[in-house]
Amino acid sequence: MAQREAVSANFLVQILNDLRRAGLVVSRRGKAGGYMLGRLPQAITLRQVVAAVDPALLECSVARHGESGPSVRYTWDQVAAMLQQALDQLTVENLAHNPGGPMFYI
């Protein structure tokens, strides 16, 4: 999978560990081991995935400094809320049913 996605195996393991800690995937050791979803695909939202892997993407890091700071921050807070709502509407199941999308076996 790392090769297909052009990422290092170490980076992929870090991502899978983040997802495992969040309960989104489970890992199994041994000959028949590997990773599998920890919940049904329709029960895992993209917001949960982003929160597990890169939670800073869901936060507004704009300061309130300066004369326009509060207005800019308010606007970015609204954008962040819309992003979170959109990610809540998309699930792993939605991604899996993307016509023409690749199939991954993890």
C-alpha atoms as a printed R data frame, in Angstrom:
    type eleno elety resid chain resno       x       y       z
1   ATOM     1    CA   MET     A     1   0.000   0.000   0.000
2   ATOM     2    CA   ALA     A     2   2.864   2.357   0.792
3   ATOM     3    CA   GLN     A     3   4.300   1.770  -2.657
4   ATOM     4    CA   ARG     A     4   0.954   2.329  -4.394
5   ATOM     5    CA   GLU     A     5   0.457   5.615  -2.529
6   ATOM     6    CA   ALA     A     6   4.095   6.706  -2.915
7   ATOM     7    CA   VAL     A     7   4.730   7.118   0.820
8   ATOM     8    CA   SER     A     8   7.377   5.511   2.946
9   ATOM     9    CA   ALA     A     9   6.475   2.367   4.844
10  ATOM    10    CA   ASN     A    10   7.457   4.084   8.108
11  ATOM    11    CA   PHE     A    11   5.059   6.962   7.425
12  ATOM    12    CA   LEU     A    12   2.266   4.513   6.603
13  ATOM    13    CA   VAL     A    13   2.881   2.679   9.889
14  ATOM    14    CA   GLN     A    14   2.641   6.007  11.754
15  ATOM    15    CA   ILE     A    15  -0.705   6.732  10.099
16  ATOM    16    CA   LEU     A    16  -2.016   3.250  10.831
17  ATOM    17    CA   ASN     A    17  -0.905   3.580  14.461
18  ATOM    18    CA   ASP     A    18  -2.777   6.904  14.744
19  ATOM    19    CA   LEU     A    19  -5.882   5.255  13.293
20  ATOM    20    CA   ARG     A    20  -5.472   2.273  15.634
21  ATOM    21    CA   ARG     A    21  -5.184   4.505  18.714
22  ATOM    22    CA   ALA     A    22  -8.408   6.241  17.642
23  ATOM    23    CA   GLY     A    23 -10.147   2.880  17.320
24  ATOM    24    CA   LEU     A    24 -10.697   3.290  13.586
25  ATOM    25    CA   VAL     A    25  -8.580   0.273  12.663
26  ATOM    26    CA   VAL     A    26  -7.466  -2.798  14.557
27  ATOM    27    CA   SER     A    27  -4.225  -4.650  14.049
28  ATOM    28    CA   ARG     A    28  -3.539  -8.323  14.289
29  ATOM    29    CA   ARG     A    29  -0.111  -9.901  14.579
30  ATOM    30    CA   GLY     A    30   1.046 -13.147  13.096
31  ATOM    31    CA   LYS     A    31   0.818 -15.040   9.851
32  ATOM    32    CA   ALA     A    32  -2.750 -13.931   9.142
33  ATOM    33    CA   GLY     A    33  -2.128 -10.507  10.656
34  ATOM    34    CA   GLY     A    34  -2.598  -7.059   9.277
35  ATOM    35    CA   TYR     A    35  -4.960  -4.144   9.685
36  ATOM    36    CA   MET     A    36  -8.717  -4.006   9.318
37  ATOM    37    CA   LEU     A    37 -11.401  -1.466  10.064
38  ATOM    38    CA   GLY     A    38 -12.316  -1.208  13.720
39  ATOM    39    CA   ARG     A    39 -15.898  -0.209  12.946
40  ATOM    40    CA   LEU     A    40 -18.299  -0.521  10.059
41  ATOM    41    CA   PRO     A    41 -17.237   1.700   7.145
42  ATOM    42    CA   GLN     A    42 -20.457   3.712   7.360
43  ATOM    43    CA   ALA     A    43 -19.660   4.468  11.020
44  ATOM    44    CA   ILE     A    44 -16.253   6.049  10.324
45  ATOM    45    CA   THR     A    45 -16.423   9.660   9.183
46  ATOM    46    CA   LEU     A    46 -13.640  11.500   7.444
47  ATOM    47    CA   ARG     A    47 -13.667  13.949  10.335
48  ATOM    48    CA   GLN     A    48 -12.715  11.080  12.660
49  ATOM    49    CA   VAL     A    49  -9.918  10.067  10.295
50  ATOM    50    CA   VAL     A    50  -8.564  13.625  10.063
51  ATOM    51    CA   ALA     A    51  -8.852  14.072  13.841
52  ATOM    52    CA   ALA     A    52  -6.811  10.901  14.334
53  ATOM    53    CA   VAL     A    53  -4.115  11.619  11.750
54  ATOM    54    CA   ASP     A    54  -3.782  15.422  11.623
55  ATOM    55    CA   PRO     A    55  -6.053  17.168  14.137
56  ATOM    56    CA   ALA     A    56  -4.486  20.569  13.414
57  ATOM    57    CA   LEU     A    57  -6.409  20.604  10.116
58  ATOM    58    CA   LEU     A    58  -9.640  20.904  12.095
59  ATOM    59    CA   GLU     A    59  -8.468  23.790  14.247
60  ATOM    60    CA   CYS     A    60  -8.441  27.479  13.476
61  ATOM    61    CA   SER     A    61  -4.962  28.825  14.091
62  ATOM    62    CA   VAL     A    62  -5.690  32.435  13.115
63  ATOM    63    CA   ALA     A    63  -4.874  34.901  15.877
64  ATOM    64    CA   ARG     A    64  -7.149  37.713  16.994
65  ATOM    65    CA   HIS     A    65  -4.386  40.308  16.961
66  ATOM    66    CA   GLY     A    66  -4.653  43.655  15.210
67  ATOM    67    CA   GLU     A    67  -7.633  45.696  14.219
68  ATOM    68    CA   SER     A    68  -8.999  43.135  11.767
69  ATOM    69    CA   GLY     A    69  -8.001  40.095  13.841
70  ATOM    70    CA   PRO     A    70 -11.372  39.408  15.453
71  ATOM    71    CA   SER     A    71 -13.188  39.675  12.118
72  ATOM    72    CA   VAL     A    72 -10.690  37.435  10.342
73  ATOM    73    CA   ARG     A    73 -10.807  34.904  13.187
74  ATOM    74    CA   TYR     A    74 -14.605  34.859  13.133
75  ATOM    75    CA   THR     A    75 -14.599  34.160   9.400
76  ATOM    76    CA   TRP     A    76 -12.023  31.365   9.723
77  ATOM    77    CA   ASP     A    77 -13.987  29.850  12.614
78  ATOM    78    CA   GLN     A    78 -16.988  29.666  10.270
79  ATOM    79    CA   VAL     A    79 -14.867  28.050   7.535
80  ATOM    80    CA   ALA     A    80 -13.514  25.510  10.035
81  ATOM    81    CA   ALA     A    81 -17.063  24.679  11.162
82  ATOM    82    CA   MET     A    82 -18.185  24.158   7.558
83  ATOM    83    CA   LEU     A    83 -15.195  21.890   6.903
84  ATOM    84    CA   GLN     A    84 -15.979  19.833   9.982
85  ATOM    85    CA   GLN     A    85 -19.637  19.514   8.957
86  ATOM    86    CA   ALA     A    86 -18.643  18.417   5.447
87  ATOM    87    CA   LEU     A    87 -16.214  15.825   6.824
88  ATOM    88    CA   ASP     A    88 -18.944  14.535   9.153
89  ATOM    89    CA   GLN     A    89 -21.114  13.836   6.097
90  ATOM    90    CA   LEU     A    90 -18.497  11.680   4.347
91  ATOM    91    CA   THR     A    91 -17.666   8.178   5.487
92  ATOM    92    CA   VAL     A    92 -15.190   5.473   4.602
93  ATOM    93    CA   GLU     A    93 -18.129   3.715   2.947
94  ATOM    94    CA   ASN     A    94 -18.592   6.749   0.653
95  ATOM    95    CA   LEU     A    95 -14.948   6.479  -0.380
96  ATOM    96    CA   ALA     A    96 -15.230   2.737  -0.978
97  ATOM    97    CA   HIS     A    97 -18.186   3.223  -3.320
98  ATOM    98    CA   ASN     A    98 -16.382   5.805  -5.422
99  ATOM    99    CA   PRO     A    99 -16.791   4.492  -8.988
100 ATOM   100    CA   GLY     A   100 -13.460   3.825 -10.601
101 ATOM   101    CA   GLY     A   101 -11.552   4.181  -7.348
102 ATOM   102    CA   PRO     A   102  -8.817   1.696  -6.478
103 ATOM   103    CA   MET     A   103  -9.365  -1.157  -4.043
104 ATOM   104    CA   PHE     A   104  -6.956  -1.409  -1.115
105 ATOM   105    CA   TYR     A   105  -6.294  -4.495   0.909
106 ATOM   106    CA   ILE     A   106  -4.736  -3.677   4.260
